[in-house]
Amino acid sequence: FNLITYSEGNAKLRKLQAENLALISMLSDQKKLEKENSALSDQFKVYSPNSNTLLPANIVGAPSFIPGVSIPESFILDKGMNDNVRVGEVVIYKNNLLGKITKSNDYLSEVTLITNISSSFIASALSSGAQGVIKGRSGGRMILDNVLLSDSLKLSDLILTNGDISLNGGGYPPNLVVGKIVSVDKKASSLFQRAEV
């Protein structure tokens, strides 16, 4: 039979206790990672429009667009009222919001892009839920304006539509990607903060 001295047994017990603490720490870290992974997974589940409500279309014109000189503010699609396209409907690419139908005839439709200076709607930041008003600034730029100072805005955070569908089906569906924050303007002396998108 094997005889273990008190000091050897004590050393082995301390070693086992240290291993046990290390394993508990690893288990805790694993649980934190699982929780973070779940939170991130939930954040990136964005609205994907039902495919039977989508109508594939091609861009056939871009009024006042000059390559290398200007950025498009609107474009013309090859679908119109004969294809059930109506003023007020949104135009998307995958789950990204591009603009809204502002004019339509039997065969063609004009889309005003969300970067157009006439474009304005409610949107929110993905990570914090901070809400504000997206305003087109032309030149491919937008700002998220009228955001409360107490809300958190972070660089590179995605901005999503809030959703404002009307009874006739027009308006912006929720959770479409608008863009991402490239700069934040927050001053303690102001009532609101804003971000360039």
Secondary structure, 3 states (H helix, E strand, C coil): CCCCCHHHHHHHHHHHHHHHHHHHHHHHHHHHHHHHHHHHHHHCCCCCCCHHHCCCCCEEECCCCCCCCCCCCEEEECCCHHHCCCCCCEEEECCEEEEEEEEECCCCEEEEECCCCCCEEEEEECCCCCEEEEEECCCCCEEEEEEECCCCCCCCCEEEECCCCCCCCCCCCCCCEEEECCEEECCCCCCEEEEEC
